[in-house]
Amino acid sequence: MKVLVVDDDAAMRKMLGKMLTLAGHEAVEVPPGAEALTAVGAADYDVLLTDVIMPEVDGVELVRAARKGNPAQAAYGLALAEQ
């Protein structure tokens, strides 16, 4: 699977990407904000793994942007929230 990983915590983003890669998936790690919005529109991903609470663009906005960019594609997402 091709997985887009978006988190404002760089260590978390890297760790998730590493775990996914070790499990045999293609992980693309990007920071939140404009870079994440660009990544969502630039390629088709099987899964969007995103934090919910982030500066600039939150996880909900990112999922909405992904669905708007390709409405025919099913939206599978997993949102993470840190307390």
Secondary structure as GFF3:
##gff-version 3
##sequence-region A 1 83
A	DSSP	beta_strand	2	6	.	.	.	ID=ss1
A	DSSP	alpha_helix	10	22	.	.	.	ID=ss2
A	DSSP	beta_strand	26	30	.	.	.	ID=ss3
A	DSSP	alpha_helix	34	42	.	.	.	ID=ss4
A	DSSP	beta_strand	47	51	.	.	.	ID=ss5
A	DSSP	alpha_helix	59	69	.	.	.	ID=ss6
A	DSSP	beta_strand	77	80	.	.	.	ID=ss7
###
